[in-house]
Amino acid sequence: MASFARIGEELTVASSQMQDWAERLEKTIERGANHLLSLQAEQGYWQGELEADSTLESDYIYYLHVLGKADPERVAKLANYVRQRQLPDGGWSIYPGGPSELNATCKAYFALKLAGDSPYAPNLVRAREWCIAWAASNTPILTCVFISRWSGR
């Protein structure tokens, strides 16, 4: 039940409507809690797949390079994970199922270059094109100039 009132206006709701809403809310919370408890292991934990975006892996590739500990085998595995998370439009998202996002895309691009991907590789070309298109429609002219220079690899 959605109700709207302007600031300073009093919102009037019949007590029967409020009671009905409160009862439905209580039942909904109880059903949700029961469902979560049904998924809980006997020892008290919940087991499931931990999902995240690719920025942790991108950051880790950078971190390993900064520390001088960029083991080629480890970096290759991390880079492969980052590549697998690239969206069809060329960018990367910040949550599973989300749209491309500039920060995640820039981090992935930089990490993949550190991992040895050519700036002419199809995945990096698509990422660059996405960033340039995003910048052209979302940022002031100074950033567009910077991004256009970046497009030179």
GINOR-V179016 format. One record per helix or strand of 2 or more residues. SS is the DSSP state (~ for helix, > for strand). FROM is the first residue (numbers start at 1). TO is the last residue. If there is no record, write none. Layout:
BEGIN
ss | from | to
SS | FROM | TO
SS | FROM | TO
END
This chain:
BEGIN
ss | from | to
~ | 15 | 39
~ | 55 | 67
~ | 72 | 84
~ | 102 | 114
~ | 122 | 138
~ | 141 | 150
END
